[in-house]
Amino acid sequence: MKEYGRSGSNIVNKFYQFLIPTVLSGMATSLSEFVDSIVVSQLLGTEAMSMVGMASPVMFVFAIIVILMGVGGSAVYAEYAGKLDKIKAERTFSAVLIFSVTISVVLAIVGIVFINPLSNWMCRNPELISQFTPYTVVLLLSGILIIPVSVIASFSPAFGSPQIGTVVVIISNGINLLMDVVYIRIFDAGLKGAAMATFTGNLIGLLFILIMIFRKKLAFPYTKSSLDSIRLLCEAAAKGAPASISQLGFLIKISFCNQLAMRIGGMAGITTFTLCIQSLSVVSIGVSGIVDAMVPIGATLTGQRDFKGLKALIKTVLKVQLISNILFTAFFLVFPQFFCRLFNCTGETAAAAMIGIRIFSFMFVFRGFVLVFIYYYQISNRKIYASVISCVDGFAGSTPLYAPLKKQRKINGLQVHTGLRKAARSIDRTAFALYNLIILDMSKKTNHTCC
């Protein structure tokens, strides 16, 4: 990857050049999750959509690996490319790809072997297990494609072809949505059909990647393993660890909330909580696109030790994400009823969901700052700062808050979501305050000017 130059304006221009394809990629992924749930709720009802929400821990595990290896690996690749060390850059990609394929197969095998306890843990309603288990099995098999395809797409900006990764995501998720209708409506596959559509979409995405590699439109710098492959893999994992810890924390929060919502709110509680999470899928369009555009540029600048360029980059990133999240928050404050109608959610459940969505939306601005700095610190080699913020944002700040709610024996959906959203908002404010303290500390260090 070539140098971006020392001019702040050149770096900002490069960021905006990367921003459009990465936002489109994030839009394809997030809107696919969003529209996929809409299609399921419209074709099979809100109960089926709630079961998709119950299985979300499986998808979060996939996301953790993609972030750990895809984001971390692409950052290491870009950093070595910035140092003009082509051999280590290629070895990094090779090690990450081999690991991603291996771990996806292992997860599928282990998940299927232990499918009964896994399904019973995620779905506490015995009446739904007969539908939930086949859906989860196909979802686990889909991971064999989801993880490698997503990792390669994550590397595409570092390869200098961000548009290819965008097209891969759009194709995969577009086919997924189309096949939802085919499998559910035409073949009457039920909830299992939604997972089959996910598998099919990622299979087509993989075929597109192979075509682009064959036509030499996408770099595929695969090379033989070497003695330092494990070290480079660990280096990639270290880069991706802070962001993946944040995702792990989100997985823990989601799992706790699903269990709690089912225990004291039944299916209505699961439905309203799922709608709050769906609103986050929409917001992630902006944040993920902004972060994905920042990572390869920031990593290259770190490799070049261009700290002035990093300062110009982070200022632009913070401004763009703030505007984006303010707009999203305003939308969900004003139009929560429209959001509920999309998912065929009505009656008392919709009333509770609208309040929950409004409370949840206040978190978006705080979380935008938190996520940007998690990724920024990891690419600028401040892993301790990134890890601390990730832990506070994830399980360390949230898990103790569930104990008081767990003692409740009976509670309505509105109270559940009000309590959970206030807890989430307080967590993100804590993380927001934490990174302000970090910024104050960093301002004293003249050797690493960042913002």
C-alpha positions in Angstrom: 0.0 0.0 0.0 1.4 3.3 -1.0 2.0 6.2 1.4 -0.8 8.6 1.9 1.4 11.6 2.1 2.1 14.0 5.0 -0.7 16.5 4.1 -3.7 16.4 6.5 -5.9 17.2 3.5 -4.6 14.2 1.6 -5.3 11.9 4.5 -8.8 13.3 4.9 -9.5 12.9 1.2 -8.3 9.3 1.3 -10.6 8.7 4.3 -13.6 10.0 2.4 -12.5 7.9 -0.6 -12.6 4.8 1.6 -15.7 5.9 3.5 -18.2 5.5 0.7 -17.5 1.8 -0.2 -17.1 0.8 3.5 -20.4 2.5 4.5 -22.1 0.7 1.5 -20.6 -2.5 2.8 -21.8 -1.8 6.3 -25.1 -0.9 4.9 -25.4 -4.2 3.0 -24.5 -6.2 6.1 -26.7 -4.2 8.6 -29.6 -3.8 6.3 -29.5 -7.4 5.5 -29.8 -8.4 9.2 -32.5 -5.7 9.5 -34.4 -6.7 6.4 -33.9 -10.4 7.0 -35.7 -10.0 10.4 -38.4 -8.0 8.7 -38.9 -10.7 6.1 -39.0 -13.4 8.8 -41.5 -11.5 10.9 -43.7 -10.8 7.9 -43.6 -14.4 6.6 -43.5 -16.3 9.8 -44.6 -13.9 12.5 -42.9 -12.0 15.4 -42.4 -15.3 17.3 -40.0 -16.5 14.5 -38.2 -13.1 14.6 -37.8 -13.6 18.3 -36.2 -17.0 17.8 -33.8 -15.4 15.4 -32.9 -13.0 18.2 -32.4 -16.0 20.6 -29.9 -17.5 18.2 -28.0 -14.2 17.9 -25.1 -15.5 20.2 -24.1 -17.8 17.4 -23.7 -14.9 15.0 -21.9 -12.9 17.6 -19.3 -15.7 18.0 -18.8 -15.5 14.2 -18.5 -11.7 14.4 -15.9 -12.0 17.3 -13.7 -14.2 15.1 -14.1 -11.9 12.0 -13.1 -8.8 14.1 -10.2 -10.6 15.8 -8.8 -12.0 12.6 -10.2 -9.7 9.8 -9.9 -6.3 11.4 -6.8 -7.2 13.4 -5.1 -9.0 10.5 -5.9 -6.3 7.9 -4.4 -3.7 10.3 -1.2 -5.7 10.7 -1.1 -6.3 6.9 -1.5 -2.5 6.3 1.1 -1.7 8.8 3.7 -4.0 7.2 2.7 -2.7 3.8 3.3 0.8 5.1 6.8 -0.3 6.1 7.2 -1.8 2.6 7.7 -5.2 4.1 5.8 -7.2 1.5 6.8 -10.7 2.8 5.5 -10.2 6.3 2.3 -8.6 5.0 1.6 -11.6 2.8 2.5 -14.1 5.5 0.1 -12.3 7.8 -2.8 -12.7 5.4 -2.0 -16.4 4.8 -1.8 -17.2 8.6 -5.1 -15.4 9.2 -6.9 -17.1 6.4 -5.8 -20.6 7.4 -6.8 -19.9 11.0 -10.2 -18.5 10.0 -11.1 -21.6 7.8 -9.9 -24.0 10.6 -11.8 -22.3 13.4 -15.0 -22.1 11.4 -15.0 -25.8 10.8 -14.2 -26.6 14.4 -17.0 -24.4 15.6 -19.5 -26.1 13.3 -18.5 -29.6 14.4 -18.5 -28.7 18.2 -21.7 -26.8 17.9 -23.5 -29.7 16.1 -22.2 -32.3 18.5 -23.5 -30.3 21.5 -26.6 -28.9 19.7 -29.2 -30.0 22.2 -27.6 -28.3 25.3 -26.8 -25.3 23.1 -30.3 -25.0 21.9 -31.8 -25.4 25.3 -29.5 -22.7 26.7 -30.4 -20.2 24.1 -34.1 -21.0 23.8 -35.8 -21.5 27.1 -39.2 -22.2 25.6 -39.7 -26.0 25.2 -42.5 -25.4 22.7 -40.1 -23.7 20.2 -37.2 -26.1 20.4 -38.4 -28.2 17.5 -38.1 -25.2 15.2 -35.1 -23.6 16.9 -32.7 -26.5 16.8 -32.8 -27.2 13.0 -32.3 -23.4 12.4 -29.3 -23.3 14.7 -27.7 -26.4 13.0 -27.8 -24.7 9.6 -26.6 -21.5 11.1 -23.6 -23.3 12.5 -22.8 -24.8 9.1 -23.1 -21.3 7.5 -20.3 -20.2 9.7 -17.9 -22.3 7.6 -18.6 -19.7 4.8 -19.4 -16.6 6.8 -16.1 -16.4 8.6 -13.7 -16.8 5.7 -15.8 -14.7 3.3 -16.0 -11.9 5.9 -12.3 -12.0 6.7 -11.3 -11.7 3.0 -13.8 -8.8 2.6 -12.2 -7.1 5.7 -8.8 -7.3 4.0 -10.0 -5.8 0.7 -9.4 -2.1 1.8 -5.9 -3.0 2.9 -5.4 -4.6 -0.6 -6.4 -1.3 -2.1 -9.7 -2.6 -3.4 -12.4 -1.6 -0.9 -15.1 -1.7 -3.5 -14.6 -5.5 -4.0 -15.3 -6.1 -0.3 -18.4 -3.9 -0.6 -19.7 -5.9 -3.6 -19.0 -9.2 -1.8 -21.1 -8.1 1.1 -23.9 -6.7 -1.1 -24.1 -9.9 -3.2 -24.0 -12.2 -0.1 -26.7 -10.3 1.7 -28.8 -9.6 -1.4 -28.9 -13.3 -2.2 -29.7 -14.0 1.4 -32.8 -11.8 1.3 -34.0 -13.2 -2.0 -33.6 -16.8 -0.8 -35.5 -16.0 2.4 -38.6 -15.6 0.3 -37.7 -18.6 -1.9 -37.0 -21.1 1.0 -39.8 -19.8 3.3 -42.6 -19.0 0.9 -42.0 -21.4 -2.0 -40.4 -24.4 -0.3 -42.2 -23.9 3.0 -38.9 -24.5 4.9 -40.0 -22.4 7.9 -37.5 -20.8 10.2 -34.8 -23.3 8.9 -35.2 -21.6 5.5 -33.9 -18.4 6.9 -30.6 -20.1 7.9 -30.5 -21.9 4.5 -30.7 -18.5 2.9 -27.8 -17.2 4.9 -25.7 -20.2 3.8 -26.7 -19.7 0.1 -25.9 -16.0 0.2 -22.4 -16.6 1.6 -21.7 -19.4 -0.9 -22.5 -17.0 -3.8 -20.2 -14.4 -2.1 -17.4 -16.9 -2.0 -17.9 -17.7 -5.6 -17.7 -14.0 -6.5 -14.4 -13.7 -4.5 -12.9 -16.6 -6.4 -14.0 -15.1 -9.8 -12.4 -11.7 -8.8 -9.1 -13.5 -7.8 -9.1 -15.5 -11.0 -9.6 -12.3 -13.0 -6.9 -10.6 -11.0 -9.3 -7.9 -9.8 -8.6 -8.7 -6.1 -5.2 -9.3 -4.7 -4.8 -12.7 -3.0 -1.3 -12.6 -1.5 -1.3 -16.1 -0.1 2.1 -17.6 0.6 3.4 -20.7 2.3 3.5 -20.9 6.0 6.8 -20.0 7.7 8.3 -20.1 11.2 7.0 -16.7 12.0 3.4 -17.4 10.9 2.3 -18.1 14.4 3.9 -14.9 15.6 2.2 -12.9 12.9 -1.1 -14.6 13.7 -0.7 -13.6 17.4 0.2 -10.1 16.3 -3.0 -9.9 14.3 -5.0 -11.3 17.2 -3.4 -8.7 19.5 -4.5 -5.9 17.1 -8.0 -7.3 16.9 -8.4 -8.2 20.6 -9.7 -4.9 22.0 -12.5 -4.7 19.4 -13.3 -8.4 19.7 -13.4 -8.0 23.5 -16.0 -5.3 23.0 -18.0 -7.7 20.8 -17.6 -10.5 23.4 -19.0 -8.1 26.0 -21.9 -7.4 23.7 -22.4 -11.2 23.3 -22.5 -11.6 27.1 -25.0 -8.7 27.4 -27.2 -10.0 24.7 -27.2 -13.5 26.3 -28.0 -12.1 29.7 -30.8 -9.9 28.3 -32.3 -12.7 26.3 -32.4 -15.0 29.3 -33.8 -12.2 31.5 -36.4 -11.1 29.0 -37.7 -14.7 28.6 -37.7 -15.3 32.3 -39.8 -12.3 33.3 -41.4 -11.1 30.1 -41.9 -14.3 28.1 -42.0 -14.1 24.3 -43.2 -10.5 24.5 -40.1 -9.6 26.4 -37.9 -11.3 23.8 -39.7 -9.5 21.0 -39.3 -6.1 22.4 -35.6 -6.7 23.3 -35.0 -8.0 19.8 -36.4 -4.8 18.3 -34.0 -2.7 20.3 -31.1 -4.8 19.0 -32.5 -4.4 15.5 -32.3 -0.6 15.9 -28.6 -1.1 16.7 -28.1 -3.0 13.4 -29.3 0.1 11.5 -27.0 2.4 13.5 -24.0 0.2 12.8 -24.3 1.1 9.1 -22.6 4.4 9.9 -20.2 3.4 12.7 -18.9 0.2 11.0 -18.4 2.0 7.7 -16.5 4.8 9.4 -14.3 2.5 11.4 -13.6 0.2 8.4 -12.5 3.2 6.5 -10.3 4.4 9.3 -8.4 1.1 10.1 -6.3 0.6 7.0 -5.4 4.3 6.7 -4.6 4.6 10.4 -2.5 1.3 10.4 -0.5 2.5 7.4 0.2 5.9 9.0 1.3 4.1 12.2 3.7 2.0 10.1 5.0 5.2 8.6 5.1 6.8 12.1 3.1 9.7 10.7 1.5 10.9 14.0 0.5 14.2 12.5 -1.5 12.3 9.9 -3.1 10.2 12.6 -4.2 13.4 14.4 -5.9 14.7 11.2 -7.5 11.4 10.6 -9.0 10.9 14.1 -10.4 14.5 14.1 -12.2 13.8 10.9 -13.5 10.4 12.0 -14.9 11.8 15.3 -16.7 14.6 13.5 -18.3 12.2 10.9 -19.4 9.6 13.5 -20.9 12.3 15.8 -23.0 13.7 13.0 -24.1 10.2 11.9 -25.1 9.0 15.3 -27.0 12.2 16.2 -29.1 11.7 13.0 -29.8 8.1 13.9 -30.8 9.0 17.5 -33.2 11.7 16.2 -34.8 9.2 13.8 -35.5 6.6 16.5 -36.8 9.2 19.0 -39.3 10.5 16.4 -40.3 7.4 14.5 -40.3 4.4 16.9 -43.8 3.4 15.9 -42.7 3.2 12.2 -39.9 0.8 13.3 -42.4 -1.4 15.2 -44.8 -1.6 12.2 -41.9 -2.9 10.0 -41.7 -5.9 12.2 -45.4 -6.5 12.5 -45.2 -5.7 16.2 -48.5 -4.4 17.6 -50.5 -4.0 20.8 -49.0 -3.8 24.2 -45.7 -5.3 23.0 -45.3 -2.4 20.5 -46.1 0.2 23.2 -43.3 -1.3 25.4 -40.9 -1.5 22.4 -41.4 2.1 21.5 -40.4 3.3 25.0 -37.4 0.9 25.0 -36.2 2.0 21.5 -36.4 5.7 22.6 -34.3 5.0 25.7 -31.9 2.8 23.7 -31.4 5.5 21.1 -29.7 7.8 23.6 -26.8 5.3 23.8 -25.9 5.7 20.1 -23.9 8.9 20.4 -21.9 7.6 23.4 -21.2 4.2 21.8 -20.0 5.8 18.6 -17.2 7.6 20.5 -16.3 4.4 22.4 -16.1 2.2 19.3 -14.0 4.7 17.3 -11.4 4.9 20.1 -11.3 1.2 20.7 -10.3 0.7 17.0 -8.1 3.8 17.0 -6.1 2.7 20.0 -5.6 -0.8 18.7 -4.2 0.4 15.3 -2.0 3.0 17.0 -0.4 0.4 19.3 -2.1 1.5 22.5 -3.6 -2.0 23.2 -3.9 -1.4 27.0 -6.1 1.6 26.5 -8.2 -0.2 23.9 -8.6 -3.3 26.1 -9.6 -1.3 29.2 -12.3 0.6 27.3 -13.5 -2.7 25.7 -13.8 -4.5 29.1 -15.7 -1.6 30.7 -18.0 -1.3 27.7 -18.5 -5.0 27.7 -18.9 -7.5 30.5 -17.0 -5.8 33.3 -19.4 -2.8 33.4 -22.6 -4.6 32.7 -22.8 -8.1 34.2 -23.2 -6.9 37.9 -26.2 -4.8 36.8 -28.3 -7.9 36.1 -28.4 -9.2 39.6 -31.1 -6.9 40.9 -33.3 -7.5 37.9 -32.9 -11.3 38.1 -34.7 -11.2 41.5 -37.8 -10.0 39.9 -40.5 -12.7 39.5 -43.0 -10.8 37.5 -42.6 -7.6 35.5 -44.1 -6.2 32.4 -42.2 -5.6 29.1 -42.0 -1.9 29.5 -40.3 -2.1 32.9 -37.8 -4.7 31.6 -36.7 -2.6 28.7 -36.6 0.6 30.7 -34.3 -1.0 33.2 -32.1 -2.7 30.7 -31.7 0.4 28.5 -30.9 2.6 31.5 -28.3 0.1 32.5 -26.8 0.1 28.9 -26.8 3.9 28.8 -25.0 4.1 32.1 -22.4 1.6 30.9 -21.6 3.6 27.8 -21.4 6.9 29.7 -18.9 5.2 32.0 -16.8 4.1 29.0 -17.2 7.6 27.5 -15.9 9.2 30.8 -13.0 6.6 30.8 -11.7 7.5 27.4 -11.8 11.2 28.3 -9.5 10.4 31.2 -7.3 8.5 28.7 -7.2 11.5 26.4 -6.2 13.8 29.2 -3.4 11.4 30.1 -2.3 11.1 26.4 -2.2 14.9 26.0 0.8 14.8 28.3 2.7 12.6 26.0 4.3 14.6 23.2 5.8 11.6 21.5 2.4 10.2 20.4 0.1 13.1 19.5 -3.2 11.7 18.5 -6.1 14.1 19.1 
